């Protein structure tokens, strides 16, 4: 359990560090292209890739846990299957929407570079 917390904290710091570089602006708010800082292109691409990877991982874990809990509830009480299925599908859709938001942010970062 302690190793899991340490890995989570290190991952959080990495994501935080990449996003700070990705959103950094130079003097006068000029874009990266106008500043001629081609060295930041790789960091922005890495931040976008890492961000979508972590979002997909978190979404997959969340959806798996939600589906497992719903199936466990249905197995224990088959009569409540109809009452469990609707909220489960709504929860899965909301989890997936968060992953799609991460994808949009990653695409915006990559398109900002291009």
N, C-alpha and C positions, 0 to 999 in steps of 0.2 A: 504493500500500500504506500509506503514511504517513497519507493522508487517511482511509482506512478505519479505521485505529487511533484517530485523533483523534475521528471520529464515534462509534465504539463507546464510547470513554471518556466523551464528553459525554453519550451516551445513558445510560450506567451511572450517571453523577452525577445526571441528572434522575430516574431511577427511584429512586435512593437518597434523594433529597430528598423526593419525593412520598411514599414509604413512611414516612419519619420523621414527616411531618405526619399521615399517616393513622393511625398507631399511637400517636400522642401522647395522653396522658391528662392530665386536669386534676388539680386538687387533690383528694385523697381518692379517686381512681380513679373519679370520677363519669363517667357516659356523656356523650356530646356533647350529647344532648338535655337532660339535667339541667343542664348548664352554660349552655345557651342560646347556644352558639357556632355559629350557623347559617352563619357564614362558612367553616367547614371542610367543609361539605357538598360544595361544588364541587371542592375539592382532593382529597377522598376519591374522588369520582366520576372525576376526571381520573386519579388514580393507578390506579384499577381499570381504566379504559379503556386507559391506556398500558401497564399490565402485561399485559393479555390480548393487546393488539396485538403487543407484543414477543415474548410467548410463541408466538403464532401464526406470527409471522415466523420465529423461530428453529426452530420445529417444521417449518415448510414447507421451510426451507433444509436442515435435517437429513434430512428424508425424501427430498428431491430428491437429495441427495448419496448417500444410502444406496441408493436405487433405481438411480441412474446407475452406481454402483460394481458393484452386483449384475448389472445388464444388461451391463456391460462384461466382467465375469467370465464370464457365460454366453456372450457372443459369442466370447470367446477360446477357451472350452472348453465346447462344447454338452453334452458328456457329464456335466459336473458341475452341470447345471441343478438337479437334484433336491437336491444337497447345498448349493447356494447359496440356493435359494428359502426353505427353512424358517427359517434364521437371519435372512434378510432380513425376513421377515414378523414374526418375533419382535422384531427391532430397530425396525421401524416401529410396532409396537404399543406398545413402551416409550416411543418418542418421543412418540406421541400421548397416552400417559398423563400425561406431564409437562405437556402443553398443557391437559389436562383438570384437572390439579391447579391450574394457574394460573387457569383459569376458576372453580374452586370458591373460591379465595382472593379473586378479584375479586368474586364474588357475596357472599361473607361481608362484605367491606368495604362493598359497596353496601347490603346488608341491615342492617348496623350503623348506617348513617346513617338509613335509613328507619324 
